[in-house]
Each structure stands twice: as C-alpha cells, then as structure tokens.
Amino acid sequence: MYRFVSAALVPALLAGCSQSAPPPPEPGESASAAPATVADTPPVMGPERHILAVGDSLFAGYGLANTADNYPSRLEAALRARGVNARIANAGVSGDTSAAGAERFAFVLKNQPQKPDLVIIEFGGNDVLRGLPPEQTRANLARMLAEARAAGVPVLLMGMLAPPNLGDGFKREFEPIYPELAREFGAKLVPFFLAPVIGKPDLVQPDHIHPNAGGVAEIVAATADTVAGALPPPK
C-alpha cells in the first residue's frame, strides 16, 4: 500500500495483536456464568443489511495472518454485536489505485447477489504512493459515486490525508477531494480512515504502513457507529 504513512508513524517492529478465546465452561457450569459482555450484547434483529466494501489493501487485509481480521470482516462482527443484521461483501484488492477501483466498481456493484443497502468506498492511498495527480483521484472517485447514485445505493466514503513530504500544494489539492465529493453526491464521510493508528507503532505491521490485527480493531471501533448510521432505514 502507500509508503507515506511511514512518515507519520514512529518506526517499530511490533507484532499484531491477538486475543485468545475464553475457555469452555466446566461440566455442570450454568449458562449464567458467561461474561457479562456476552449477556449484554444486543440480539441481532431485523432483515439482513447488505454492505459492499470496495477498496484496496486496507480492505483486503494485506499482511494479516488471519484473513478474518480484515476490516470488512471485523466491521461485520462489530455491527452484529450492535444488533445490526449486517452482511458485508469484501471487494478489497491489494494494490488498487482509484483508477483500478473505478474500472471494476460498476461490475462489482451490479453483480452482488442482493442489491447492497450501502457501499463503502476506500481508495486514494496507492494514488499518493504513485504520485498521481489529485485531479485523477477526484475523477475516479466521482465516477464511482455517480455509479452508486445511479444504482440507488448510498455511499460511505473513507477519506485519506496527504503526506507532508509531498508539499503544501499537493495537500491543498488532495485533501479536499473527500469532503467535497461527499457533499456533492450526498455521501456519508469518515474524514481519515487511518486516524486511529497514526502515531501508534504498536498498531501497525512491520512495514509501518498497514494496520495489524489490533490496528484494524481500533479502526473498526472508531468507524462502526458511522457505518451503522450510514445505513438507510430498512424497507
């Protein structure tokens, strides 16, 4: 993915976080002995809410030992823990630029088994890595947003920031892309998708770029409520 994140993170070679499952109950142990957090989890209710997540390696789960730790999978679990009957289709492809995403977006959207209730779009990091002009990123994202609007599917756009090493001019051109397109197309916005892991080397992989399992968990925690709020009311 994109190297610019390393400039914002303190270099460290730390492994991803993991959590072990609780031990099974002893014979004769009552169900009431389950942790309070499990008992307090809202029941999953209502019709299935289908979400399509289209992005690059940040959705694909690059470098994660357990594929179930990718963002869409962890997000689905977090939404279901909130009582939302969510099913998320992961269309993340490592290395994709916004141009590559725009080329496949309409096909992926059209070929979902069920029309999505929401599509999450996450692109731009690889554009920055390759030094692509911001106007190209804007045009590609606008194309995807227009196709989603034509299909009648609401969008949550994951925003990105520009690295300081590319200069103030690039920053002024790149960073307004996401809020401006969100306003233009009536999309919901997460201003900076990677905000929860910036400056926290224990939450990124040894490449200093991609979040590890713990980092993904932090990003999910920071964005799950926004995703839930972006879902339209069930029909």
Secondary structure, DSSP 4 states (H G I P E B T S, - for coil): --THHHHHS-----PPP--PPPPPPPTT--GGGS-HHHHTSPPPEEEEEEEEEEESHHHHTTT-SSGGGSHHHHHHHHHHHTTEEEEEEEEE-TT--HHHHHHHHHHHHHT-SS--SEEEEE--HHHHHTT--HHHHHHHHHHHHHHHHHTT--EEEEP----GGGHHHHHHHHTTHHHHHHHHHT-EEES-TTGGGTT-GGGB-TTSSSB-HHHHHHHHHHHHHHHHHHSPPP-
